[in-house]
Each structure stands twice: as C-alpha cells, then as structure tokens.
Amino acid sequence: MEVLLSAVLGEAITRSLNFFFRKSKLQEQDMEDCLCRVLLRAQVITDEAMGRQITNQAMLLQLDVL
C-alpha cells in the first residue's frame, strides 16, 4: 500500500512541477514578444520623427529618451 501511495504522490508532484515549468516558459515568451513589439513601435516612432521638422521642446526630449 505504501509503495502505491508513494508512486501516486510522486507522479502527481512530477506532473504539477511540469505544469508550472511549462506555464512559466509561456509567460516568458509572451513577455519577450511584448518587449519586441514595444521596441519595434519605438523604432517606428523615432524613424517618423526624424523625417519631420519638430519644434516642440518636450517632444524633442521624449525623442532623445527613445
């Protein structure tokens, strides 16, 4: 009986750990995709701004930050 209980508990723990590891990897991938989109958006904004004559000092400061 103890062997059966040990095997069942071991399998449950293994499956639980695998579930959490897979879930955390998906969250990391989602975060990486989100960061890539943000960087691409910043690049597009910067490229568009470089082609325009901008006189607003606040906007120029924001572009310098990007």
N, CA, C and O atoms as CSV, one atom per row, in Angstrom:
chain,resi,resn,atom,element,x,y,z
A,1,MET,N,N,0.821,-1.193,0.000
A,1,MET,CA,C,0.000,0.000,0.000
A,1,MET,C,C,0.868,1.260,0.000
A,1,MET,O,O,0.566,2.233,-0.692
A,2,GLU,N,N,1.954,1.231,0.788
A,2,GLU,CA,C,2.834,2.390,0.851
A,2,GLU,C,C,3.515,2.637,-0.490
A,2,GLU,O,O,3.731,3.784,-0.882
A,3,VAL,N,N,3.849,1.563,-1.185
A,3,VAL,CA,C,4.508,1.697,-2.485
A,3,VAL,C,C,3.556,2.356,-3.476
A,3,VAL,O,O,3.964,3.229,-4.242
A,4,LEU,N,N,2.302,1.948,-3.466
A,4,LEU,CA,C,1.306,2.526,-4.367
A,4,LEU,C,C,1.093,4.004,-4.049
A,4,LEU,O,O,1.037,4.830,-4.960
A,5,LEU,N,N,0.976,4.338,-2.783
A,5,LEU,CA,C,0.798,5.729,-2.369
A,5,LEU,C,C,2.007,6.572,-2.768
A,5,LEU,O,O,1.853,7.696,-3.247
A,6,SER,N,N,3.193,6.036,-2.573
A,6,SER,CA,C,4.415,6.743,-2.945
A,6,SER,C,C,4.470,6.981,-4.453
A,6,SER,O,O,4.854,8.066,-4.891
A,7,ALA,N,N,4.095,5.995,-5.242
A,7,ALA,CA,C,4.113,6.133,-6.701
A,7,ALA,C,C,3.098,7.172,-7.163
A,7,ALA,O,O,3.396,7.983,-8.039
A,8,VAL,N,N,1.904,7.153,-6.581
A,8,VAL,CA,C,0.857,8.104,-6.960
A,8,VAL,C,C,1.274,9.526,-6.585
A,8,VAL,O,O,1.122,10.446,-7.389
A,9,LEU,N,N,1.791,9.711,-5.390
A,9,LEU,CA,C,2.238,11.040,-4.965
A,9,LEU,C,C,3.409,11.530,-5.818
A,9,LEU,O,O,3.463,12.706,-6.181
A,10,GLY,N,N,4.333,10.647,-6.134
A,10,GLY,CA,C,5.463,11.018,-6.985
A,10,GLY,C,C,5.007,11.463,-8.359
A,10,GLY,O,O,5.502,12.456,-8.891
A,11,GLU,N,N,4.069,10.737,-8.933
A,11,GLU,CA,C,3.544,11.096,-10.259
A,11,GLU,C,C,2.793,12.427,-10.208
A,11,GLU,O,O,2.926,13.248,-11.115
A,12,ALA,N,N,2.014,12.641,-9.164
A,12,ALA,CA,C,1.271,13.898,-9.032
A,12,ALA,C,C,2.223,15.082,-8.886
A,12,ALA,O,O,2.007,16.133,-9.490
A,13,ILE,N,N,3.256,14.918,-8.101
A,13,ILE,CA,C,4.227,16.004,-7.922
A,13,ILE,C,C,4.962,16.282,-9.221
A,13,ILE,O,O,5.167,17.441,-9.580
A,14,THR,N,N,5.362,15.235,-9.930
A,14,THR,CA,C,6.065,15.410,-11.206
A,14,THR,C,C,5.196,16.149,-12.209
A,14,THR,O,O,5.665,17.067,-12.882
A,15,ARG,N,N,3.949,15.759,-12.312
A,15,ARG,CA,C,3.047,16.428,-13.259
A,15,ARG,C,C,2.802,17.883,-12.866
A,15,ARG,O,O,2.731,18.760,-13.728
A,16,SER,N,N,2.674,18.136,-11.571
A,16,SER,CA,C,2.460,19.512,-11.110
A,16,SER,C,C,3.657,20.393,-11.437
A,16,SER,O,O,3.492,21.516,-11.913
A,17,LEU,N,N,4.854,19.892,-11.186
A,17,LEU,CA,C,6.057,20.664,-11.493
A,17,LEU,C,C,6.186,20.918,-12.991
A,17,LEU,O,O,6.529,22.024,-13.408
A,18,ASN,N,N,5.914,19.902,-13.794
A,18,ASN,CA,C,5.974,20.086,-15.248
A,18,ASN,C,C,4.978,21.138,-15.712
A,18,ASN,O,O,5.291,21.941,-16.590
A,19,PHE,N,N,3.796,21.143,-15.140
A,19,PHE,CA,C,2.779,22.131,-15.493
A,19,PHE,C,C,3.262,23.543,-15.187
A,19,PHE,O,O,3.133,24.440,-16.021
A,20,PHE,N,N,3.815,23.742,-13.995
A,20,PHE,CA,C,4.279,25.079,-13.611
A,20,PHE,C,C,5.461,25.534,-14.459
A,20,PHE,O,O,5.551,26.710,-14.810
A,21,PHE,N,N,6.365,24.621,-14.790
A,21,PHE,CA,C,7.506,24.992,-15.629
A,21,PHE,C,C,7.054,25.388,-17.027
A,21,PHE,O,O,7.549,26.367,-17.584
A,22,ARG,N,N,6.120,24.638,-17.597
A,22,ARG,CA,C,5.609,24.985,-18.932
A,22,ARG,C,C,4.887,26.318,-18.903
A,22,ARG,O,O,5.031,27.122,-19.825
A,23,LYS,N,N,4.118,26.562,-17.865
A,23,LYS,CA,C,3.376,27.815,-17.760
A,23,LYS,C,C,4.328,29.002,-17.642
A,23,LYS,O,O,4.094,30.040,-18.261
A,24,SER,N,N,5.386,28.868,-16.864
A,24,SER,CA,C,6.337,29.975,-16.716
A,24,SER,C,C,7.082,30.234,-18.018
A,24,SER,O,O,7.383,31.388,-18.324
A,25,LYS,N,N,7.386,29.205,-18.789
A,25,LYS,CA,C,8.058,29.406,-20.077
A,25,LYS,C,C,7.145,30.141,-21.049
A,25,LYS,O,O,7.614,30.976,-21.822
A,26,LEU,N,N,5.847,29.843,-21.021
A,26,LEU,CA,C,4.906,30.553,-21.886
A,26,LEU,C,C,4.842,32.023,-21.501
A,26,LEU,O,O,4.783,32.888,-22.374
A,27,GLN,N,N,4.854,32.314,-20.212
A,27,GLN,CA,C,4.809,33.703,-19.768
A,27,GLN,C,C,6.073,34.443,-20.187
A,27,GLN,O,O,6.005,35.614,-20.562
A,28,GLU,N,N,7.224,33.782,-20.129
A,28,GLU,CA,C,8.470,34.407,-20.569
A,28,GLU,C,C,8.407,34.722,-22.058
A,28,GLU,O,O,8.844,35.790,-22.486
A,29,GLN,N,N,7.865,33.798,-22.849
A,29,GLN,CA,C,7.755,34.010,-24.289
A,29,GLN,C,C,6.801,35.161,-24.581
A,29,GLN,O,O,7.071,35.980,-25.459
A,30,ASP,N,N,5.685,35.232,-23.853
A,30,ASP,CA,C,4.745,36.333,-24.039
A,30,ASP,C,C,5.400,37.669,-23.704
A,30,ASP,O,O,5.198,38.656,-24.411
A,31,MET,N,N,6.179,37.701,-22.635
A,31,MET,CA,C,6.867,38.930,-22.239
A,31,MET,C,C,7.888,39.332,-23.300
A,31,MET,O,O,8.018,40.513,-23.623
A,32,GLU,N,N,8.606,38.358,-23.839
A,32,GLU,CA,C,9.595,38.649,-24.877
A,32,GLU,C,C,8.915,39.205,-26.126
A,32,GLU,O,O,9.411,40.156,-26.730
A,33,ASP,N,N,7.787,38.620,-26.515
A,33,ASP,CA,C,7.043,39.123,-27.674
A,33,ASP,C,C,6.558,40.550,-27.435
A,33,ASP,O,O,6.628,41.393,-28.330
A,34,CYS,N,N,6.070,40.816,-26.237
A,34,CYS,CA,C,5.583,42.158,-25.897
A,34,CYS,C,C,6.717,43.175,-25.968
A,34,CYS,O,O,6.537,44.269,-26.502
A,35,LEU,N,N,7.876,42.822,-25.437
A,35,LEU,CA,C,9.020,43.736,-25.478
A,35,LEU,C,C,9.479,43.993,-26.910
A,35,LEU,O,O,9.868,45.110,-27.251
A,36,CYS,N,N,9.433,42.956,-27.746
A,36,CYS,CA,C,9.807,43.138,-29.157
A,36,CYS,C,C,8.853,44.103,-29.849
A,36,CYS,O,O,9.284,44.946,-30.636
A,37,ARG,N,N,7.565,43.985,-29.562
A,37,ARG,CA,C,6.588,44.897,-30.163
A,37,ARG,C,C,6.811,46.331,-29.693
A,37,ARG,O,O,6.702,47.267,-30.485
A,38,VAL,N,N,7.120,46.508,-28.415
A,38,VAL,CA,C,7.370,47.850,-27.882
A,38,VAL,C,C,8.605,48.458,-28.531
A,38,VAL,O,O,8.597,49.633,-28.897
A,39,LEU,N,N,9.661,47.676,-28.675
A,39,LEU,CA,C,10.878,48.183,-29.315
A,39,LEU,C,C,10.640,48.537,-30.777
A,39,LEU,O,O,11.146,49.547,-31.266
A,40,LEU,N,N,9.873,47.709,-31.473
A,40,LEU,CA,C,9.552,47.995,-32.867
A,40,LEU,C,C,8.742,49.282,-32.976
A,40,LEU,O,O,8.976,50.098,-33.868
A,41,ARG,N,N,7.797,49.458,-32.070
A,41,ARG,CA,C,6.983,50.681,-32.078
A,41,ARG,C,C,7.853,51.914,-31.819
A,41,ARG,O,O,7.688,52.940,-32.479
A,42,ALA,N,N,8.768,51.816,-30.869
A,42,ALA,CA,C,9.667,52.935,-30.580
A,42,ALA,C,C,10.531,53.254,-31.791
A,42,ALA,O,O,10.783,54.424,-32.081
A,43,GLN,N,N,10.987,52.226,-32.501
A,43,GLN,CA,C,11.800,52.442,-33.697
A,43,GLN,C,C,10.998,53.148,-34.785
A,43,GLN,O,O,11.511,54.055,-35.441
A,44,VAL,N,N,9.754,52.744,-34.982
A,44,VAL,CA,C,8.903,53.374,-35.996
A,44,VAL,C,C,8.648,54.834,-35.643
A,44,VAL,O,O,8.719,55.703,-36.511
A,45,ILE,N,N,8.354,55.108,-34.379
A,45,ILE,CA,C,8.109,56.486,-33.945
A,45,ILE,C,C,9.348,57.339,-34.164
A,45,ILE,O,O,9.254,58.467,-34.648
A,46,THR,N,N,10.500,56.806,-33.812
A,46,THR,CA,C,11.752,57.546,-33.991
A,46,THR,C,C,12.027,57.808,-35.461
A,46,THR,O,O,12.412,58.918,-35.830
A,47,ASP,N,N,11.837,56.803,-36.304
A,47,ASP,CA,C,12.072,56.972,-37.742
A,47,ASP,C,C,11.144,58.024,-38.343
A,47,ASP,O,O,11.573,58.838,-39.162
A,48,GLU,N,N,9.874,58.010,-37.937
A,48,GLU,CA,C,8.933,59.003,-38.453
A,48,GLU,C,C,9.306,60.404,-37.975
A,48,GLU,O,O,9.211,61.367,-38.735
A,49,ALA,N,N,9.725,60.515,-36.726
A,49,ALA,CA,C,10.059,61.828,-36.172
A,49,ALA,C,C,11.307,62.411,-36.819
A,49,ALA,O,O,11.408,63.628,-36.970
A,50,MET,N,N,12.242,61.581,-37.198
A,50,MET,CA,C,13.470,62.072,-37.822
A,50,MET,C,C,13.190,62.729,-39.172
A,50,MET,O,O,13.943,63.598,-39.611
A,51,GLY,N,N,12.121,62.318,-39.820
A,51,GLY,CA,C,11.783,62.881,-41.125
A,51,GLY,C,C,10.946,64.143,-41.047
A,51,GLY,O,O,10.595,64.708,-42.083
A,52,ARG,N,N,10.616,64.601,-39.847
A,52,ARG,CA,C,9.768,65.786,-39.685
A,52,ARG,C,C,10.530,66.900,-38.993
A,52,ARG,O,O,11.521,66.661,-38.302
A,53,GLN,N,N,10.056,68.115,-39.188
A,53,GLN,CA,C,10.637,69.279,-38.519
A,53,GLN,C,C,9.880,69.480,-37.210
A,53,GLN,O,O,8.765,70.001,-37.223
A,54,ILE,N,N,10.456,69.082,-36.090
A,54,ILE,CA,C,9.796,69.169,-34.790
A,54,ILE,C,C,10.387,70.339,-34.013
A,54,ILE,O,O,11.602,70.440,-33.844
A,55,THR,N,N,9.500,71.224,-33.542
A,55,THR,CA,C,9.958,72.392,-32.784
A,55,THR,C,C,9.546,72.332,-31.315
A,55,THR,O,O,10.044,73.116,-30.507
A,56,ASN,N,N,8.667,71.435,-30.964
A,56,ASN,CA,C,8.204,71.295,-29.585
A,56,ASN,C,C,9.333,70.691,-28.739
A,56,ASN,O,O,9.767,69.564,-28.980
A,57,GLN,N,N,9.799,71.451,-27.750
A,57,GLN,CA,C,10.932,71.014,-26.931
A,57,GLN,C,C,10.619,69.745,-26.124
A,57,GLN,O,O,11.481,68.883,-25.959
A,58,ALA,N,N,9.392,69.640,-25.627
A,58,ALA,CA,C,9.017,68.447,-24.862
A,58,ALA,C,C,9.068,67.206,-25.746
A,58,ALA,O,O,9.529,66.149,-25.314
A,59,MET,N,N,8.599,67.333,-26.970
A,59,MET,CA,C,8.632,66.205,-27.894
A,59,MET,C,C,10.073,65.835,-28.242
A,59,MET,O,O,10.406,64.655,-28.356
A,60,LEU,N,N,10.921,66.841,-28.408
A,60,LEU,CA,C,12.330,66.573,-28.700
A,60,LEU,C,C,13.003,65.835,-27.540
A,60,LEU,O,O,13.834,64.953,-27.761
A,61,LEU,N,N,12.647,66.194,-26.312
A,61,LEU,CA,C,13.198,65.494,-25.148
A,61,LEU,C,C,12.748,64.035,-25.119
A,61,LEU,O,O,13.535,63.141,-24.806
A,62,GLN,N,N,11.478,63.800,-25.447
A,62,GLN,CA,C,10.979,62.428,-25.482
A,62,GLN,C,C,11.682,61.619,-26.562
A,62,GLN,O,O,11.986,60.444,-26.357
A,63,LEU,N,N,11.941,62.232,-27.701
A,63,LEU,CA,C,12.650,61.527,-28.769
A,63,LEU,C,C,14.077,61.199,-28.358
A,63,LEU,O,O,14.604,60.146,-28.717
A,64,ASP,N,N,14.701,62.096,-27.610
A,64,ASP,CA,C,16.050,61.815,-27.123
A,64,ASP,C,C,16.058,60.616,-26.178
A,64,ASP,O,O,17.016,59.843,-26.152
A,65,VAL,N,N,14.984,60.465,-25.402
A,65,VAL,CA,C,14.881,59.326,-24.495
A,65,VAL,C,C,14.773,58.029,-25.287
A,65,VAL,O,O,15.361,57.016,-24.909
A,66,LEU,N,N,14.020,58.062,-26.388
A,66,LEU,CA,C,13.887,56.859,-27.208
A,66,LEU,C,C,15.198,56.543,-27.871
A,66,LEU,O,O,15.296,55.563,-28.609
